[in-house]
Amino acid sequence: MSQKMRIVVAGCGGISQAWFKAACGRSDVEIVGLVDLRRDAAEKRAADFNLPNAAIGTKMKEIVTETRPDVLFNCTIPEAHASVTLEALKCGCHVLCEKPLADTMANARKMVTAARRAGKVLAVMQNRRFDLNIRRARAFIESGVIGKVTTVQSNFFIGAHFGGFRDRMEHVLLLDMAIHTFDAARLITGADPVSVLCHEWNPEGSWYDHDASAVAIFEMTGGIVYTYQGSWCAEGHSTPWEAQWRVIGTKGTMLWNGAAVFSAQVATPNGTAFYDARDVPVPEYPACAQSGGHGGLICDFLDCLKTGRTPETVATDNIRSLAMVHGTIASAKQGRRIRIAFKED
């Protein structure tokens, strides 16, 4: 790999802005190419981030062949994630892909298999993993203060008037947003999905064409039961985007409001039917280079390429979070409990 990592960005729509901002802030990175089906979108990003020497085009393979990058950032729409990633891997690129990894589990498995066979790193932009608050939650759970985790609940309720394609989208909450919360549940608990029972519906008065609310009960490894409740059609008392959490252990409970507010209590026997609940602190989590959303994840990904470490959001792991999404959809459609499978072909 060259001294400066050479990067091509495929997909220059709105979501790419955070990627460009994070990458252009690093002295060891050079964005050598921009690709978009709309050439003017790529030209705009090049102008926005002062990239006058970057190659610009509408066909990824041509730009990759011309620029010979080390890495491809895949910021295309979910339906294009598989085709763009597979082509980039054939061309010898490591790939960091926007979430979700793929639009189907079959495509996700193809991508994981292709990366393994190519000997390249494929990881996913699961940016909320690098928020300091979720790191704080995980560190506290790992400390064992509340004992072994048995039960987890998250609540996500926001009235989101996006307009555009989301208003027409099937499974809009589960496909477009729930992956963040499901991945957070895996991070906090250190557990993987086993099965799910999900009910999906569209509330009266909804501005969405299809179901925008869901309740799901997951069985996780280690005997953990994780319950998700969410809606993108819920006005008033909005939760944070990171949801609100209750994590119950064998010794006590942690509450996290999804922002910076934490509380925890542990139980102390007192000879009665109801133990005393004692408040315990949830320590702050120290900031580091890998902290903070897109920037933290891109930093971790590029540093892993340099050192040979495995990125936290490597596709072989993140496919388990994607399987939770497609498991909920299958369960809601079939009206029954679904076993979750995520192994590659």
LOMI-310615 format. One record per residue (C-alpha): residue number from 1; x, y, z; residue in three letters. Coordinates in Angstrom, 1 decimal, decimal comma. Layout:
# LOMI-310615
+-----+--------+--------+--------+---------+
| num |      x |      y |      z | residuo |
+-----+--------+--------+--------+---------+
| NUM |      X |      Y |      Z |     ala |
...
+-----+--------+--------+--------+---------+
This chain:
# LOMI-310615
+-----+--------+--------+--------+---------+
| num |      x |      y |      z | residuo |
+-----+--------+--------+--------+---------+
|   1 |    0,0 |    0,0 |    0,0 |     met |
|   2 |    1,3 |    3,5 |   -0,9 |     ser |
|   3 |    2,3 |    5,9 |    1,8 |     gln |
|   4 |   -0,9 |    7,8 |    1,3 |     lys |
|   5 |   -4,0 |    5,6 |    1,0 |     met |
|   6 |   -5,6 |    6,2 |   -2,3 |     arg |
|   7 |   -9,4 |    6,3 |   -2,2 |     ile |
|   8 |  -12,2 |    6,3 |   -4,7 |     val |
|   9 |  -15,7 |    7,3 |   -3,6 |     val |
|  10 |  -18,6 |    5,7 |   -5,4 |     ala |
|  11 |  -21,9 |    7,4 |   -4,8 |     gly |
|  12 |  -21,8 |   11,2 |   -4,2 |     cys |
|  13 |  -25,2 |   11,8 |   -2,8 |     gly |
|  14 |  -26,1 |   13,4 |    0,5 |     gly |
|  15 |  -24,8 |   10,6 |    2,7 |     ile |
|  16 |  -21,4 |   10,9 |    1,2 |     ser |
|  17 |  -20,8 |   14,3 |    2,7 |     gln |
|  18 |  -19,9 |   12,9 |    6,2 |     ala |
|  19 |  -17,5 |   10,4 |    4,5 |     trp |
|  20 |  -15,7 |   13,2 |    2,6 |     phe |
|  21 |  -15,5 |   15,4 |    5,7 |     lys |
|  22 |  -13,9 |   12,6 |    7,7 |     ala |
|  23 |  -11,5 |   11,4 |    5,0 |     ala |
|  24 |  -10,3 |   14,8 |    3,9 |     cys |
|  25 |   -9,3 |   15,7 |    7,4 |     gly |
|  26 |   -6,6 |   13,0 |    7,4 |     arg |
|  27 |   -3,1 |   13,8 |    6,1 |     ser |
|  28 |   -2,5 |   10,1 |    5,1 |     asp |
|  29 |   -5,4 |   10,0 |    2,7 |     val |
|  30 |   -5,8 |   11,0 |   -0,9 |     glu |
|  31 |   -9,1 |   10,9 |   -2,7 |     ile |
|  32 |   -8,2 |   10,1 |   -6,2 |     val |
|  33 |  -11,6 |    9,5 |   -7,8 |     gly |
|  34 |  -15,3 |   10,2 |   -7,5 |     leu |
|  35 |  -18,0 |    8,2 |   -9,2 |     val |
|  36 |  -21,7 |    8,8 |   -9,5 |     asp |
|  37 |  -24,4 |    8,0 |  -12,0 |     leu |
|  38 |  -25,0 |   11,8 |  -12,1 |     arg |
|  39 |  -21,7 |   13,3 |  -13,1 |     arg |
|  40 |  -22,8 |   16,7 |  -11,7 |     asp |
|  41 |  -23,1 |   15,1 |   -8,2 |     ala |
|  42 |  -19,5 |   13,9 |   -8,3 |     ala |
|  43 |  -18,3 |   17,3 |   -9,7 |     glu |
|  44 |  -20,1 |   19,1 |   -6,8 |     lys |
|  45 |  -18,5 |   16,9 |   -4,2 |     arg |
|  46 |  -15,0 |   17,5 |   -5,8 |     ala |
|  47 |  -15,7 |   21,2 |   -5,6 |     ala |
|  48 |  -17,1 |   21,1 |   -2,1 |     asp |
|  49 |  -13,9 |   19,4 |   -0,8 |     phe |
|  50 |  -11,4 |   21,1 |   -3,0 |     asn |
|  51 |  -10,3 |   18,0 |   -5,0 |     leu |
|  52 |   -9,3 |   19,5 |   -8,4 |     pro |
|  53 |   -7,0 |   16,6 |   -9,3 |     asn |
|  54 |   -9,5 |   13,8 |   -8,6 |     ala |
|  55 |  -10,7 |   11,7 |  -11,6 |     ala |
|  56 |  -14,5 |   12,1 |  -12,1 |     ile |
|  57 |  -16,8 |    9,7 |  -13,9 |     gly |
|  58 |  -20,1 |    7,8 |  -14,1 |     thr |
|  59 |  -18,6 |    4,3 |  -14,4 |     lys |
|  60 |  -16,8 |    2,9 |  -11,4 |     met |
|  61 |  -14,6 |    0,3 |  -13,1 |     lys |
|  62 |  -13,2 |    3,0 |  -15,4 |     glu |
|  63 |  -12,3 |    5,3 |  -12,6 |     ile |
|  64 |  -10,8 |    2,5 |  -10,5 |     val |
|  65 |   -8,8 |    1,2 |  -13,4 |     thr |
|  66 |   -7,5 |    4,7 |  -14,1 |     glu |
|  67 |   -6,6 |    5,7 |  -10,5 |     thr |
|  68 |   -5,6 |    2,3 |   -9,0 |     arg |
|  69 |   -6,9 |    3,1 |   -5,5 |     pro |
|  70 |   -6,2 |    1,1 |   -2,3 |     asp |
|  71 |   -9,7 |    1,6 |   -1,0 |     val |
|  72 |  -13,2 |    2,1 |   -2,3 |     leu |
|  73 |  -15,8 |    3,9 |   -0,3 |     phe |
|  74 |  -19,2 |    2,5 |   -1,3 |     asn |
|  75 |  -21,8 |    5,2 |   -0,7 |     cys |
|  76 |  -24,3 |    4,0 |   -3,3 |     thr |
|  77 |  -27,9 |    3,1 |   -2,6 |     ile |
|  78 |  -28,4 |   -0,3 |   -0,8 |     pro |
|  79 |  -29,6 |   -2,0 |   -4,1 |     glu |
|  80 |  -26,2 |   -1,2 |   -5,6 |     ala |
|  81 |  -24,0 |   -2,2 |   -2,7 |     his |
|  82 |  -23,4 |   -5,7 |   -3,8 |     ala |
|  83 |  -22,6 |   -5,0 |   -7,5 |     ser |
|  84 |  -20,3 |   -2,1 |   -6,7 |     val |
|  85 |  -18,5 |   -3,9 |   -3,9 |     thr |
|  86 |  -18,0 |   -7,1 |   -5,9 |     leu |
|  87 |  -16,6 |   -5,1 |   -8,8 |     glu |
|  88 |  -14,3 |   -3,2 |   -6,5 |     ala |
|  89 |  -13,0 |   -6,4 |   -4,9 |     leu |
|  90 |  -12,3 |   -7,8 |   -8,3 |     lys |
|  91 |  -10,2 |   -4,7 |   -9,0 |     cys |
|  92 |   -8,1 |   -5,3 |   -5,9 |     gly |
|  93 |   -9,7 |   -2,7 |   -3,5 |     cys |
|  94 |  -10,5 |   -2,9 |    0,1 |     his |
|  95 |  -14,0 |   -1,7 |    0,6 |     val |
|  96 |  -15,8 |    0,3 |    3,3 |     leu |
|  97 |  -19,6 |    0,1 |    2,5 |     cys |
|  98 |  -22,4 |    2,3 |    3,7 |     glu |
|  99 |  -25,0 |    0,5 |    5,8 |     lys |
| 100 |  -26,8 |   -1,8 |    5,3 |     pro |
| 101 |  -24,2 |   -4,2 |    4,0 |     leu |
| 102 |  -26,6 |   -5,4 |    1,3 |     ala |
| 103 |  -30,2 |   -5,3 |    0,3 |     asp |
| 104 |  -30,6 |   -9,1 |    0,8 |     thr |
| 105 |  -28,9 |  -11,8 |    2,8 |     met |
| 106 |  -28,0 |  -13,6 |   -0,3 |     ala |
| 107 |  -26,1 |  -10,6 |   -1,7 |     asn |
| 108 |  -24,5 |  -10,0 |    1,7 |     ala |
| 109 |  -23,2 |  -13,6 |    1,7 |     arg |
| 110 |  -21,8 |  -13,2 |   -1,8 |     lys |
| 111 |  -19,9 |  -10,0 |   -0,7 |     met |
| 112 |  -18,5 |  -11,7 |    2,4 |     val |
| 113 |  -17,3 |  -14,7 |    0,3 |     thr |
| 114 |  -15,8 |  -12,5 |   -2,4 |     ala |
| 115 |  -13,8 |  -10,4 |    0,1 |     ala |
| 116 |  -12,5 |  -13,6 |    1,7 |     arg |
| 117 |  -11,4 |  -15,1 |   -1,6 |     arg |
| 118 |   -9,9 |  -11,8 |   -2,7 |     ala |
| 119 |   -7,9 |  -11,4 |    0,5 |     gly |
| 120 |   -9,4 |   -7,9 |    1,0 |     lys |
| 121 |  -11,1 |   -6,2 |    3,9 |     val |
| 122 |  -14,8 |   -5,5 |    3,6 |     leu |
| 123 |  -16,3 |   -3,5 |    6,4 |     ala |
| 124 |  -19,6 |   -1,5 |    7,0 |     val |
| 125 |  -20,3 |    2,1 |    8,0 |     met |
| 126 |  -22,0 |    1,2 |   11,3 |     gln |
| 127 |  -21,1 |    4,7 |   12,5 |     asn |
| 128 |  -23,1 |    4,8 |   15,7 |     arg |
| 129 |  -20,8 |    2,1 |   17,2 |     arg |
| 130 |  -18,2 |    4,8 |   17,6 |     phe |
| 131 |  -20,3 |    7,2 |   19,6 |     asp |
| 132 |  -18,8 |    7,7 |   23,1 |     leu |
| 133 |  -22,1 |    7,1 |   24,9 |     asn |
| 134 |  -22,6 |    3,6 |   23,4 |     ile |
| 135 |  -18,9 |    2,9 |   24,3 |     arg |
| 136 |  -19,7 |    4,0 |   27,8 |     arg |
| 137 |  -22,7 |    1,6 |   28,0 |     ala |
| 138 |  -20,7 |   -1,3 |   26,7 |     arg |
| 139 |  -17,8 |   -0,7 |   29,0 |     ala |
| 140 |  -20,1 |   -0,6 |   32,0 |     phe |
| 141 |  -21,9 |   -3,8 |   31,1 |     ile |
| 142 |  -18,5 |   -5,5 |   30,5 |     glu |
| 143 |  -17,4 |   -4,4 |   34,0 |     ser |
| 144 |  -19,9 |   -6,9 |   35,5 |     gly |
| 145 |  -21,3 |   -4,4 |   38,0 |     val |
| 146 |  -24,9 |   -5,4 |   37,2 |     ile |
| 147 |  -23,9 |   -9,0 |   36,7 |     gly |
| 148 |  -24,6 |  -11,2 |   33,7 |     lys |
| 149 |  -27,0 |   -9,6 |   31,3 |     val |
| 150 |  -30,4 |  -11,4 |   31,0 |     thr |
| 151 |  -32,8 |   -8,9 |   29,4 |     thr |
| 152 |  -32,5 |   -5,9 |   27,2 |     val |
| 153 |  -35,1 |   -3,5 |   25,9 |     gln |
| 154 |  -34,8 |   -0,6 |   23,5 |     ser |
| 155 |  -37,4 |    2,0 |   22,5 |     asn |
| 156 |  -37,1 |    4,1 |   19,3 |     phe |
| 157 |  -39,9 |    6,6 |   18,6 |     phe |
| 158 |  -39,6 |    9,5 |   16,2 |     ile |
| 159 |  -42,0 |   11,2 |   13,9 |     gly |
| 160 |  -39,8 |   11,5 |   10,8 |     ala |
| 161 |  -41,3 |   13,4 |    7,9 |     his |
| 162 |  -38,6 |   12,7 |    5,4 |     phe |
| 163 |  -40,6 |   12,9 |    2,2 |     gly |
| 164 |  -39,2 |   11,3 |   -0,9 |     gly |
| 165 |  -38,5 |    7,6 |   -1,3 |     phe |
| 166 |  -38,8 |    6,7 |    2,4 |     arg |
| 167 |  -42,5 |    7,6 |    2,3 |     asp |
| 168 |  -43,1 |    4,9 |   -0,4 |     arg |
| 169 |  -40,6 |    2,3 |    1,0 |     met |
| 170 |  -41,7 |   -1,1 |    2,3 |     glu |
| 171 |  -40,5 |   -2,0 |    5,8 |     his |
| 172 |  -39,2 |    1,6 |    6,1 |     val |
| 173 |  -38,3 |    1,4 |    9,8 |     leu |
| 174 |  -36,8 |   -2,1 |    9,8 |     leu |
| 175 |  -34,8 |   -1,7 |    6,5 |     leu |
| 176 |  -33,6 |    1,9 |    6,8 |     asp |
| 177 |  -33,2 |    2,5 |   10,5 |     met |
| 178 |  -33,5 |   -0,6 |   12,8 |     ala |
| 179 |  -30,0 |   -1,9 |   11,8 |     ile |
| 180 |  -28,5 |    0,8 |   13,9 |     his |
| 181 |  -30,4 |   -0,3 |   17,0 |     thr |
| 182 |  -30,0 |   -4,0 |   16,4 |     phe |
| 183 |  -26,3 |   -3,5 |   15,9 |     asp |
| 184 |  -26,2 |   -1,5 |   19,1 |     ala |
| 185 |  -27,9 |   -4,4 |   20,9 |     ala |
| 186 |  -25,2 |   -6,7 |   19,7 |     arg |
| 187 |  -22,4 |   -4,3 |   20,8 |     leu |
| 188 |  -23,8 |   -3,7 |   24,2 |     ile |
| 189 |  -24,6 |   -7,3 |   25,0 |     thr |
| 190 |  -21,7 |   -9,1 |   23,1 |     gly |
| 191 |  -24,4 |  -11,5 |   22,0 |     ala |
| 192 |  -25,6 |  -12,7 |   18,5 |     asp |
| 193 |  -29,2 |  -13,3 |   17,3 |     pro |
| 194 |  -30,7 |  -16,8 |   17,5 |     val |
| 195 |  -34,4 |  -16,2 |   16,6 |     ser |
| 196 |  -37,0 |  -13,4 |   16,3 |     val |
| 197 |  -40,8 |  -12,9 |   16,5 |     leu |
| 198 |  -41,9 |   -9,6 |   14,9 |     cys |
| 199 |  -45,1 |   -7,7 |   14,4 |     his |
| 200 |  -45,1 |   -4,8 |   11,9 |     glu |
| 201 |  -47,9 |   -2,3 |   11,3 |     trp |
| 202 |  -48,8 |    1,2 |   10,0 |     asn |
| 203 |  -50,5 |    3,3 |   12,6 |     pro |
| 204 |  -53,7 |    5,3 |   11,7 |     glu |
| 205 |  -52,8 |    8,7 |   10,4 |     gly |
| 206 |  -49,4 |    7,5 |    9,1 |     ser |
| 207 |  -47,9 |    9,5 |    6,2 |     trp |
| 208 |  -46,0 |    6,3 |    5,1 |     tyr |
| 209 |  -47,4 |    4,0 |    2,4 |     asp |
| 210 |  -46,3 |    0,9 |    4,3 |     his |
| 211 |  -45,6 |   -0,3 |    7,8 |     asp |
| 212 |  -43,6 |    2,2 |    9,8 |     ala |
| 213 |  -43,9 |    0,7 |   13,3 |     ser |
| 214 |  -42,7 |   -2,6 |   14,7 |     ala |
| 215 |  -42,2 |   -4,7 |   17,9 |     val |
| 216 |  -39,7 |   -7,6 |   17,8 |     ala |
| 217 |  -38,6 |  -10,1 |   20,4 |     ile |
| 218 |  -35,2 |  -11,6 |   19,9 |     phe |
| 219 |  -33,6 |  -14,6 |   21,5 |     glu |
| 220 |  -29,9 |  -13,9 |   21,7 |     met |
| 221 |  -26,9 |  -16,2 |   22,5 |     thr |
| 222 |  -26,3 |  -16,6 |   26,2 |     gly |
| 223 |  -30,0 |  -16,8 |   26,9 |     gly |
| 224 |  -30,5 |  -13,1 |   26,6 |     ile |
| 225 |  -33,9 |  -11,8 |   25,5 |     val |
| 226 |  -33,8 |   -8,5 |   23,6 |     tyr |
| 227 |  -37,1 |   -6,6 |   22,9 |     thr |
| 228 |  -37,2 |   -3,8 |   20,3 |     tyr |
| 229 |  -40,1 |   -1,3 |   20,0 |     gln |
| 230 |  -39,9 |    1,3 |   17,3 |     gly |
| 231 |  -41,8 |    3,7 |   15,1 |     ser |
| 232 |  -41,1 |    6,4 |   12,6 |     trp |
| 233 |  -44,7 |    7,6 |   12,9 |     cys |
| 234 |  -44,7 |    8,7 |   16,5 |     ala |
| 235 |  -45,3 |   12,4 |   17,2 |     glu |
| 236 |  -44,2 |   13,9 |   20,5 |     gly |
| 237 |  -41,8 |   12,8 |   23,2 |     his |
| 238 |  -39,2 |   11,7 |   20,6 |     ser |
| 239 |  -36,5 |    9,4 |   21,7 |     thr |
| 240 |  -32,9 |   10,0 |   20,7 |     pro |
| 241 |  -31,8 |    8,5 |   17,4 |     trp |
| 242 |  -29,8 |    6,0 |   19,5 |     glu |
| 243 |  -33,1 |    4,9 |   21,2 |     ala |
| 244 |  -33,6 |    4,5 |   25,0 |     gln |
| 245 |  -32,3 |    1,4 |   26,7 |     trp |
| 246 |  -32,9 |   -0,8 |   29,8 |     arg |
| 247 |  -30,3 |   -3,5 |   30,4 |     val |
| 248 |  -31,1 |   -5,9 |   33,2 |     ile |
| 249 |  -28,5 |   -8,1 |   34,8 |     gly |
| 250 |  -28,4 |  -10,7 |   37,6 |     thr |
| 251 |  -27,3 |   -8,1 |   40,1 |     lys |
| 252 |  -29,0 |   -4,9 |   38,9 |     gly |
| 253 |  -30,1 |   -2,6 |   36,0 |     thr |
| 254 |  -28,6 |    0,1 |   33,8 |     met |
| 255 |  -30,7 |    2,8 |   32,1 |     leu |
| 256 |  -29,4 |    4,8 |   29,2 |     trp |
| 257 |  -31,5 |    7,5 |   27,5 |     asn |
| 258 |  -29,6 |    7,2 |   24,2 |     gly |
| 259 |  -27,7 |   10,4 |   24,8 |     ala |
| 260 |  -25,5 |   11,3 |   27,7 |     ala |
| 261 |  -27,8 |   10,3 |   30,7 |     val |
| 262 |  -27,0 |    7,1 |   32,4 |     phe |
| 263 |  -28,2 |    5,6 |   35,7 |     ser |
| 264 |  -27,6 |    2,2 |   37,3 |     ala |
| 265 |  -28,7 |    0,4 |   40,4 |     gln |
| 266 |  -27,6 |   -2,9 |   42,0 |     val |
| 267 |  -29,7 |   -4,9 |   44,5 |     ala |
| 268 |  -28,6 |   -5,6 |   48,1 |     thr |
| 269 |  -30,4 |   -8,3 |   50,1 |     pro |
| 270 |  -32,1 |   -6,9 |   53,2 |     asn |
| 271 |  -34,0 |   -9,9 |   54,6 |     gly |
| 272 |  -37,3 |   -8,8 |   52,9 |     thr |
| 273 |  -39,0 |   -9,8 |   49,7 |     ala |
| 274 |  -37,8 |   -6,6 |   48,0 |     phe |
| 275 |  -34,1 |   -6,0 |   48,1 |     tyr |
| 276 |  -32,6 |   -2,5 |   48,5 |     asp |
| 277 |  -31,6 |   -0,8 |   45,3 |     ala |
| 278 |  -28,3 |    1,1 |   45,5 |     arg |
| 279 |  -27,3 |    3,7 |   42,9 |     asp |
| 280 |  -23,9 |    3,0 |   41,3 |     val |
| 281 |  -22,0 |    5,3 |   39,0 |     pro |
| 282 |  -21,6 |    4,6 |   35,2 |     val |
| 283 |  -18,0 |    5,8 |   34,5 |     pro |
| 284 |  -17,3 |    8,2 |   31,7 |     glu |
| 285 |  -15,7 |    6,7 |   28,6 |     tyr |
| 286 |  -12,4 |    8,4 |   27,5 |     pro |
| 287 |  -12,3 |   10,1 |   24,1 |     ala |
| 288 |   -9,8 |    8,6 |   21,6 |     cys |
| 289 |   -8,9 |    8,9 |   18,0 |     ala |
| 290 |  -11,6 |    6,3 |   17,1 |     gln |
| 291 |  -14,3 |    8,3 |   18,8 |     ser |
| 292 |  -17,2 |    9,9 |   17,0 |     gly |
| 293 |  -19,4 |    8,6 |   14,3 |     gly |
| 294 |  -18,2 |    8,6 |   10,7 |     his |
| 295 |  -14,8 |   10,0 |   11,6 |     gly |
| 296 |  -14,1 |    7,4 |   14,3 |     gly |
| 297 |  -15,1 |    4,5 |   12,1 |     leu |
| 298 |  -13,1 |    5,7 |    9,1 |     ile |
| 299 |  -10,2 |    6,2 |   11,3 |     cys |
| 300 |  -10,5 |    2,7 |   12,7 |     asp |
| 301 |  -10,9 |    1,2 |    9,3 |     phe |
| 302 |   -7,9 |    2,8 |    7,8 |     leu |
| 303 |   -5,7 |    2,2 |   10,8 |     asp |
| 304 |   -6,7 |   -1,5 |   10,6 |     cys |
| 305 |   -5,5 |   -1,6 |    7,0 |     leu |
| 306 |   -2,2 |   -0,3 |    8,1 |     lys |
| 307 |   -1,7 |   -2,5 |   11,1 |     thr |
| 308 |   -3,4 |   -5,7 |   10,0 |     gly |
| 309 |   -6,0 |   -5,6 |   12,8 |     arg |
| 310 |   -9,6 |   -6,6 |   11,9 |     thr |
| 311 |  -12,1 |   -3,7 |   11,8 |     pro |
| 312 |  -14,8 |   -3,8 |   14,4 |     glu |
| 313 |  -17,5 |   -3,6 |   11,7 |     thr |
| 314 |  -15,9 |   -6,2 |    9,3 |     val |
| 315 |  -18,6 |   -7,7 |    7,1 |     ala |
| 316 |  -18,1 |  -11,2 |    8,6 |     thr |
| 317 |  -19,4 |   -9,8 |   11,9 |     asp |
| 318 |  -21,8 |   -7,1 |   10,6 |     asn |
| 319 |  -23,8 |   -9,6 |    8,6 |     ile |
| 320 |  -25,1 |  -10,8 |   11,9 |     arg |
| 321 |  -26,8 |   -7,4 |   12,5 |     ser |
| 322 |  -28,1 |   -7,4 |    8,9 |     leu |
| 323 |  -29,6 |  -10,9 |    9,6 |     ala |
| 324 |  -31,6 |   -9,4 |   12,5 |     met |
| 325 |  -33,2 |   -6,9 |   10,0 |     val |
| 326 |  -34,1 |   -9,6 |    7,5 |     his |
| 327 |  -35,2 |  -11,9 |   10,2 |     gly |
| 328 |  -37,7 |   -9,3 |   11,5 |     thr |
| 329 |  -39,1 |   -8,8 |    8,1 |     ile |
| 330 |  -39,5 |  -12,5 |    7,4 |     ala |
| 331 |  -41,2 |  -13,0 |   10,8 |     ser |
| 332 |  -43,6 |  -10,1 |   10,2 |     ala |
| 333 |  -44,5 |  -11,4 |    6,8 |     lys |
| 334 |  -45,0 |  -15,0 |    7,9 |     gln |
| 335 |  -46,5 |  -14,2 |   11,3 |     gly |
| 336 |  -44,2 |  -16,7 |   13,2 |     arg |
| 337 |  -40,9 |  -17,0 |   15,0 |     arg |
| 338 |  -38,0 |  -17,2 |   12,6 |     ile |
| 339 |  -34,6 |  -18,8 |   13,2 |     arg |
| 340 |  -31,8 |  -16,4 |   12,2 |     ile |
| 341 |  -29,0 |  -17,6 |    9,9 |     ala |
| 342 |  -26,1 |  -15,5 |    8,8 |     phe |
| 343 |  -23,3 |  -17,8 |    7,6 |     lys |
| 344 |  -21,7 |  -17,1 |    4,2 |     glu |
| 345 |  -22,2 |  -19,5 |    1,3 |     asp |
+-----+--------+--------+--------+---------+
